[in-house]
């Protein structure tokens, strides 16, 4: 939520719009993928979803 609130503070220029879009996608994807991992059909599926969430977190951090 803090990330999404931060995105609202960015200017409305083309560069900021691009950052807002990409950061919004990656930041919200973290929770979605982690939540999906909780219903994994196997240990391998669980691990894969958690790895995807970690990659999204790294992208957001970047």
N, CA and C of each residue as an Amber inpcrd file, in Angstrom:
protein
   186
   0.8220000  -1.1860000   0.0000000   0.0000000   0.0000000   0.0000000
   0.8680000   1.2530000   0.0000000   1.9710000   1.2030000   0.7430000
   2.8440000   2.3830000   0.7740000   3.3970000   2.6880000  -0.6050000
   3.7160000   1.6580000  -1.3540000   4.2440000   1.8590000  -2.7050000
   3.1910000   2.5290000  -3.5810000   1.9600000   2.0490000  -3.5230000
   0.8990000   2.6300000  -4.3370000   0.6200000   4.0730000  -3.9290000
   0.6960000   4.3530000  -2.6430000   0.5250000   5.7390000  -2.1800000
   1.6560000   6.6180000  -2.7040000   2.8790000   6.0760000  -2.7100000
   4.0240000   6.8230000  -3.2410000   3.8240000   7.1480000  -4.7160000
   3.3270000   6.1810000  -5.4790000   3.1440000   6.3820000  -6.9130000
   2.2170000   7.5590000  -7.2080000   1.2730000   7.8130000  -6.3230000
   0.3580000   8.9520000  -6.4940000   1.0740000  10.2920000  -6.3940000
   2.2410000  10.2860000  -5.7560000   2.9570000  11.5510000  -5.5600000
   3.8650000  11.9130000  -6.7310000   4.0560000  10.9870000  -7.6620000
   4.9480000  11.2520000  -8.7980000   4.3200000  12.2560000  -9.7550000
   5.1470000  13.0240000 -10.4420000   4.6190000  13.9780000 -11.4250000
   3.9040000  13.2570000 -12.5670000   3.2220000  14.0110000 -13.3770000
   2.4360000  13.4290000 -14.4560000   3.1430000  13.5310000 -15.8070000
   4.4730000  13.4420000 -15.8160000   5.2190000  13.4880000 -17.0740000
   5.3820000  12.0760000 -17.6320000   5.7710000  11.9440000 -18.9010000
   5.8540000  10.6170000 -19.5250000   6.7940000   9.6430000 -18.8070000
   7.9210000  10.1230000 -18.3270000   8.8720000   9.2450000 -17.6330000
   8.2650000   8.6990000 -16.3400000   7.6220000   9.5610000 -15.5970000
   7.0110000   9.1370000 -14.3370000   5.8520000   8.1890000 -14.5810000
   5.1150000   8.3970000 -15.6690000   4.0140000   7.4910000 -15.9930000
   4.5450000   6.0830000 -16.2450000   5.6710000   5.9950000 -16.9480000
   6.2790000   4.6920000 -17.2250000   6.7050000   4.0100000 -15.9240000
   7.3700000   4.7550000 -15.0570000   7.8020000   4.2100000 -13.7690000
   6.5920000   3.8190000 -12.9350000   5.5800000   4.6670000 -12.9100000
   4.3700000   4.3910000 -12.1340000   3.7280000   3.0800000 -12.5950000
   3.6250000   2.9030000 -13.8960000   3.0060000   1.6990000 -14.4400000
   3.8040000   0.4480000 -14.0650000   5.1100000   0.4720000 -14.3230000
   5.9280000  -0.7210000 -14.0880000   6.0540000  -1.0370000 -12.6050000
   6.2900000  -0.0280000 -11.7890000   6.4260000  -0.2620000 -10.3450000
   5.1000000  -0.7150000  -9.7470000   4.0100000  -0.1550000 -10.2100000
   2.7020000  -0.5800000  -9.7260000   2.4400000  -2.0430000 -10.0320000
   2.8070000  -2.4670000 -11.2410000   2.6150000  -3.8670000 -11.6270000
   3.4760000  -4.8050000 -10.7940000   4.7590000  -4.4880000 -10.6690000
   5.6570000  -5.4030000  -9.9540000   5.3620000  -5.4300000  -8.4540000
   5.0250000  -4.2770000  -7.8830000   4.7650000  -4.2220000  -6.4480000
   3.5070000  -5.0000000  -6.0720000   2.4680000  -4.9020000  -6.8740000
   1.2430000  -5.6250000  -6.5500000   1.3560000  -7.1060000  -6.8900000
   2.2500000  -7.4330000  -7.8040000   2.4460000  -8.8290000  -8.1840000
   3.1000000  -9.6360000  -7.0610000   3.8540000  -8.9880000  -6.2130000
   4.5320000  -9.6950000  -5.1080000   3.4950000 -10.4150000  -4.2460000
   2.5420000  -9.6590000  -3.7500000   1.5200000 -10.2370000  -2.8800000
   0.6480000 -11.2570000  -3.5850000   0.3090000 -10.9720000  -4.8310000
  -0.5390000 -11.8950000  -5.5910000   0.1560000 -13.2420000  -5.7720000
   1.4200000 -13.2160000  -6.1310000   2.1480000 -14.4720000  -6.3260000
   2.3750000 -15.2090000  -5.0070000   2.6440000 -14.4750000  -3.9490000
   2.8270000 -15.1410000  -2.6600000   1.5190000 -15.7690000  -2.1990000
   0.4270000 -15.0500000  -2.3620000  -0.8710000 -15.5920000  -1.9800000
  -1.1900000 -16.8450000  -2.7950000  -0.8850000 -16.8070000  -4.0720000
  -1.1160000 -17.9660000  -4.9330000  -0.2420000 -19.1490000  -4.5130000
   0.9460000 -18.8660000  -4.0010000   1.8350000 -19.9530000  -3.5760000
   1.2420000 -20.7410000  -2.4140000   0.4120000 -20.1000000  -1.6180000
  -0.1810000 -20.7650000  -0.4590000  -1.1310000 -21.8780000  -0.8720000
  -1.6220000 -21.8260000  -2.0950000  -2.5340000 -22.8650000  -2.5920000
  -1.8360000 -23.7290000  -3.6350000  -0.5140000 -23.7820000  -3.5850000
   0.2440000 -24.5570000  -4.5630000  -0.1530000 -26.0210000  -4.5560000
  -0.1430000 -26.6150000  -5.7330000  -0.5540000 -28.0100000  -5.8570000
   0.5440000 -28.9840000  -5.4470000   1.7610000 -28.4680000  -5.2880000
   2.8860000 -29.3140000  -4.8690000   3.9540000 -28.4250000  -4.2480000
   4.9530000 -29.0550000  -3.6530000   6.0600000 -28.2710000  -3.0920000
   6.7940000 -27.5160000  -4.1890000   6.9340000 -28.1410000  -5.3450000
   7.6150000 -27.4830000  -6.4720000   6.8240000 -26.2730000  -6.9390000
   5.4990000 -26.3920000  -6.9990000   4.6490000 -25.2760000  -7.4040000
   4.7610000 -24.1410000  -6.3840000   4.7320000 -24.4950000  -5.1010000
   4.8830000 -23.5000000  -4.0380000   6.2030000 -22.7480000  -4.1870000
   7.2940000 -23.4800000  -4.3500000   8.6150000 -22.8620000  -4.4820000
   8.6850000 -21.9590000  -5.7020000   8.0930000 -22.3890000  -6.8010000
   8.1070000 -21.5940000  -8.0250000   7.3860000 -20.2680000  -7.8230000
   6.2270000 -20.2990000  -7.1860000   5.4570000 -19.0730000  -6.9620000
   6.2050000 -18.1190000  -6.0150000   6.8540000 -18.6810000  -5.0110000
   7.6210000 -17.8410000  -4.0860000   8.8140000 -17.2150000  -4.8120000
   9.4480000 -17.9650000  -5.6970000  10.5630000 -17.4190000  -6.4790000
  10.0940000 -16.2900000  -7.3900000   8.9160000 -16.4450000  -7.9730000
   8.3680000 -15.3810000  -8.8140000   8.1210000 -14.1370000  -7.9710000
   7.5630000 -14.3110000  -6.7840000   7.3170000 -13.1820000  -5.8910000
   8.6360000 -12.4910000  -5.5290000   9.6720000 -13.2680000  -5.2850000
  10.9840000 -12.7000000  -4.9560000  11.5450000 -11.8940000  -6.1300000
  11.4000000 -12.4150000  -7.3490000  11.8670000 -11.6700000  -8.5270000
  11.1180000 -10.3510000  -8.6750000   9.8210000 -10.3640000  -8.4210000
   9.0330000  -9.1320000  -8.5090000   9.4890000  -8.1390000  -7.4300000
   9.8030000  -8.6640000  -6.2590000  10.2860000  -7.7900000  -5.1810000
  11.6190000  -7.1480000  -5.5580000  12.4940000  -7.9340000  -6.1810000
  13.7750000  -7.3860000  -6.6200000  13.5780000  -6.3340000  -7.6960000
  12.6570000  -6.5820000  -8.6200000  12.3640000  -5.6060000  -9.6580000
  11.8210000  -4.3250000  -9.0420000  10.9250000  -4.4510000  -8.0750000
  10.3710000  -3.2810000  -7.3990000  11.4600000  -2.5050000  -6.6760000
  12.3690000  -3.2300000  -6.0370000  13.4600000  -2.5780000  -5.3300000
  14.3610000  -1.8010000  -6.2820000  14.5750000  -2.3530000  -7.4580000
  15.4010000  -1.6950000  -8.4640000  14.7800000  -0.3660000  -8.8570000
